[in-house]
């Protein structure tokens, strides 16, 4: 069974954090995470990456159990098969998709998820988990001229994080033009 946790803002909402920990059945200090910050390229986006990592540590995950992988080299499945989760940060969806496919890590992610590893998507990481990432075009600049808008297809849904009622017409137009329903994830709230 696939274990996907697709969010707008990671673990800002403590209920989401609690549900995340339930997916493992082990002490948080034993959880090992592959942390992908690649989509974040601007100083503003990098602030969110730091926050995401602090949230994981705040849940009791040891810093040494968080393997930061920026897709700057190739990894084999066997090198990371013992990790429990893949945490894919937000940022530019198109850059992230290009780097993951270019690196071949898309196939490794699929294999990990199909072997019951937990996939956590934050913003762009959530969009990428879906069947198609073109939904991000009104919100992210496709500055890498990506032509292939296929997502990782971890779910057959098209994901729209940060959904705001003000953008509903944009999403409805996308659904009409694309002929596919979009799963809307509302902004996470502090509780």
Secondary structure, 3 states (H helix, E strand, C coil): CCEEEEECCCCCCHHHHHHHHHCCCCCHHHCCEEEECCCCCCHHHHHHHHHHHHHHHHCCCCHHHEEECCCCCCCCHHHHCCCCEEEECCCCHHHHHHHHHHHCHHHHHHHHHHCCCEEEEECHHHHHHCCECHHHCCCCCCCCCCCCCECCCCCCCEEEEEECHHHHHHHHHHHHHHCCCEEEEECCCCC
